[in-house]
Amino acid sequence: MGTYNPGEMKVKPAESGLALVEFIARRLGLSRNKAKALIDQRRVFVNGRRVWMARHELKTGDRVAGSFEIEEQPRAGRVAILYEDSHYLVVNKPAGILSNGPGSMEELISRPGSVPAAAGQKPCLACHRIDKDTSGCLIFAKSAEAKERIIPLFAANKVKKNYEAIVRGWLPKDSMTITTPIDGQKAITRIRIKKASQPASYLSVAIETGRTHQIRKHLSSIGHPVLGDQQYGGGRPLSPEERAITRQMLHAAWLEFVSPFTGKIVRVAAPLPADMKDCLRRYRLA
């Protein structure tokens, strides 16, 4: 993994009027396409505010900062199998990879011999999705029939899902429920505060509905966006600690469902990843 972390770069008078993409390309010695790819990661800050417009015009004295990483796809040996039976496979999805589609976890674990659990299997099918930059429990079906039989459980909210999140600011209550509709649809998110400090809080989050980006939208709606959330993080300037966070601090910690084949309860948990543990230590929430 290549990393570009030049610290804060101050725009000189001779650089005034440059587009952000040109400035980054010159300062880091990159091609314009490579510089734009880094901006597209939404990890560029101008005067403390996140900017993702490549043509943003800079002025003398502007401060440009960021932590840029070129992500590699997880290798087979790094894919943790959390649970397996004759019909389903639950993996611990790393952050930085899609659930399904080209170059996704679905494609990776369906590759013959890619992981021991999937060796010799027909293509595994993702039964649901979690965001690219969210880590944790992800269910795959080993057949079209297995996927067809579990989908109604998701539709009826019978797959229990619990997440852990680190959010901006101090939440004074021990627990709360957010019921703000999302895109006109019912949405319920239940929050339990595990530990809180002035700059950040560590939460356990359960969702009773599965709207797109539900947790991130709901937490942002109450003024406590997930740290590192590049889409719903709000427009205010970020602290140096926040700017150093390279992905949203959200993890699918465990899930539970009744197998439609055996009638037995399947409960699977994924350990907290290293980057979230580091974040908890930095904010003294560990």
N, C-alpha and C positions, 0 to 999 in steps of 0.2 A: 504494500500500500504506500503510495507516494503522498507526502504531506507538505503543504505550503502554509507556513505560519510565520509571516514576515513581521508580525507585530503591527503597531500603528504606523501608517505611512502618511505624512503630511504633504499636501499638494503645494508645490512650489509655484511662484509667479509664472514661470515659463510653461507650466503644465495647466494653467487655468484655461478652461474651455474644452479640455479633453473630455471625451466620453469615458465613462467608467471602465468600459471594456478595453479601451486603448490604454488607459492609465495602468490597469492591472497587467496587461500584456507587456508594457514597457518595463514596469518596476520588477516584475517577476521573470522577465525574459521568456515569455511564453508566446505561442501563436495566438492570433485573435480568437480562433475557434476554441482553443484550450481555455483562454481567459473567460470566454462566454460560458463555457461549460461550468467553470467554477462559480460564476455569478448565478447560473441556473440552480445551483445547489442551495441558494438563498442563505449563504453564510457570509455575505459581504455587508459591512456596516459603514455608513457614511455619517460621521458626527454622532455615532451611537445609535443610529436608526438603520434598520434592515432595508437594503435597497436591492431590488432584483431586476431593475431596468438597465440593460446593457448600455443604452444611450444616455443615461443620466449624466448631465453636464456638471463637471466639477468646477469649483472656484478656489482661488488662492486661500490657503489656510484650512481647507476641508481636511478632515482626518478620516482616512480609509483604513479599515481593519477587517480581519477575518481569519478563520481557521479552515483551510480547504483540504479535503481529502479525496483521493481517487479510490473509490471503493472496489474491492475485488469480490467476486462471487464466492460464497462459502464453498470450501472443498468438501468432498463427501465425508472425509474423516472428521469434520467439524460439526456434522449434523447429528444432534443428539436425539435418539429415539426414546421417547418417554413412555410409550405404551404400544403394545401390538397384540392383536388377536387375529383370527381367521378373516375378519372383515374390515377392521379399521387399524389405522396407524396414527399415532399422535406424535408430532415432532416438536422440538423446541426451535421455532423459527428465529434465526438471528435477525437483528435489525439490518436494513439495507438491501433486502431482497423481497420481491413481490411474492404474494401467495400463489398466484397462478398466472398463466400467460408465458410469453417467451422469456427465457432466462430466469424462471421462477423456481420456488421450492417444488412445485408440482412437477416441473420438468426435471429438476435435479434428482429427486428421489425416484422418479420413474425410469431413470437411466439404468440399464442393466448393470448390476454389480456396483452401483454408486454408493449404496449403504447396505450393510448386511441384511437389514429387515426387508429391503425392497428387492434383493437379488432374486432373479427368476420370476418376479411378479409381473403381471400385466401393468400398464400405466396406472399409477395411483392418482385419484381424482380429489382435488380440494373440495371439502364439504362446506367451507365458509371462507371468509377472508379476514385478515387483519392488515392494517396499514403497512406499507413498505418499511417505514421507520419505527414500527412497533414490534417488539420481540415477544416470544412466548408460545403458548400452546396453540397448535393448529392441527385440525383433524383431517385425515385423508381416508378415502374409501378405496378398498382394493378391487372393487368391481362397480359397474354401473348400477347393479341392483342394490349394493350396500349404500351408495350415495342416494339413490332414489328413496330408500327406506329411512334415512336419517334426516333428509331435508324437511319433512313435515314436523320433526321435533324442533328444528330451528324456527319454522314458521309459527309454531304454537308456543314459542319461548320456553320450551322444555329442556333446552340445553343451558344449564346454569354457567355463567361466565363471570369470573372475578379478575380484576386488574389491579395493579399497583401503579401509582403515579406520583411524581414529584412536581408540585405546582408552585407558582409564584405567590408569595405573600403568606401571611399568617391567618389561618382559619380558626376562629375562637370557639366554635361549637365542636362537640364530640362527634356529632353525626348530622347529616342533613339529606334531604331528598330534593332533586331538581326535576321538575315536571314540565318545563318549557317545551312546547311542541317544536318539532324540527321538520321544516318543509311542509308544515300543515298536518303532520302526523303525530300521534301520541308518542311521547318519549319519556322514559322514567330511568333516572340514574340515582343510585343510593350511594352515599359517601360516608365512610368512617375515617376519622382523622387518627392516624397512628402516632404521629409526632409532629409538632409545629414549632417554628421559630419565626422571627420577624421577616426574614427574607424569603422563606420557603416552607412548605408543608408536605408531609409524606402521607399519602392517602391509600386506603383500600377502597376500590370502586366496584360496585356490582350494577349490572345493567339488566333491566327487565324487558327492554326492547332493543332492537338491533339496527338503529338508524345509522346511515353513513356518517362517520366521524362523530358519533354521538357524544362520547366522553369528552373529546377535545372541544366540541362546540358548547356543551353544557358547562364545562369548567371555565371556559372563556367568558360565557354569558354572565357568570357571577363575579367576574373580575379576578379570577385565579387560573390563568391559562397554564397548561402543561409547560414546564421548562423545556426550552429547545423547540417548541412548536413553531415552525416557520410559516404556518398558514393562519393560525388563530391566536398567535402570541401577542397581539395588540400592537399599537403603533408607537408606544412610548420608547425612549432610548433605553437600551439594555445595559446592565452592569457588565464589567469585564468578565465576571464569573459566568453570567448568562451567555455572553458571546462565545465563550469557550466550549459550550455544550453543542455538540455537533448533530444531535438528533433528539426527537421528542422523548422525554423521560416517561415512557408508558410501556407497561409490560403485562402481557396476558398471563397472569400468575397461575390460575387453575381453571379447570372446567369439569363439569359433571353431566352425565346423561345416562339414561337407561338404554342399554343396547336393544335395538329392535329385533335382534336375532335371538338373544339369550334371556332377555328380561332382567339381566343383572346390572347393577349400578357400576358405571365406569367413572372413576374420579382420578384425574391426572393433574399433577402440579409441575411447574417449570421453575427452576431456581432463578433468583434475581441475577441479571447479567452484571458483568464487572463494571461497565460504565455507569450503571445506576448505583451500584455500591459506592463507587468513587464520588458520585454526586452527593449521595447521602452524607458521606464523610466530610466533604467540603462545606456543606451547609449544617454540619453538626446535628444530623438527624439519625445517624446510625446508632 
